[in-house]
Amino acid sequence: MKLLLLFSSRFPQTPDFIFPREDFLSILREQCTRHGALLIFDEVMTGFRVARGGAQEIYGIKPDLTALGKVIGGGLPVGAFGGRAEIMDQLSPDGPVYQAGTLSGNPLAMAAGLAQLRELERIDAWKLLEKLGAQLEKAARDALRKSEVRATFHRIGSMFCLFSPQDRLSILPARSAAI
């Protein structure tokens, strides 16, 4: 049996925070489909944060599987994955693959997650986060322009990264910086 998987996070969480080309995810989807590979989105950071449906909602790309983090537990320690029915049907009790974990289905985390998602819906949090993020971005870019500091500011919703060209060296461990 051959299994080919491709994991992708649309928004890198490093000081570089360099966005891929706009068509990156659609190309990944096309190539995975063409070659019979599973496309798995890592939405641990972006799920329910950049949009109700995460990055896949923003870019209109449907992965085969999605990994989510503690956002689904209202901040409590839990993780989840989900995807196409024919893949999920492979899990026990319907299928041959057993999946379990210490915090799987933790009732407290699930109740907290549902409460959080309901509140996000009630206040239209994604619209609010986009508005506040845009205000922060404008203020940061204005301050950078006035100070004449060379820096890059990348943002989507409430996720952002501000870095200067010097950051690339300063983030390396001391033994690597001398190389």
Secondary structure, DSSP 8 states (H G I E B T S, - for coil): ----EEEE-SS--STT-----TTHHHHHHHHHHHHT-EEEEE-TTTBTTTBTTHHHHHHT---SEEEE-GGGGTTSS--EEEE-HHHHTTBTTTSSB----TTTT-HHHHHHHHHHHHHHHHTTHHHHHHHHHHHHHHHHHHHHHHHT---EEEEETTEEEEE-TTHHHHTS-HHHHT-
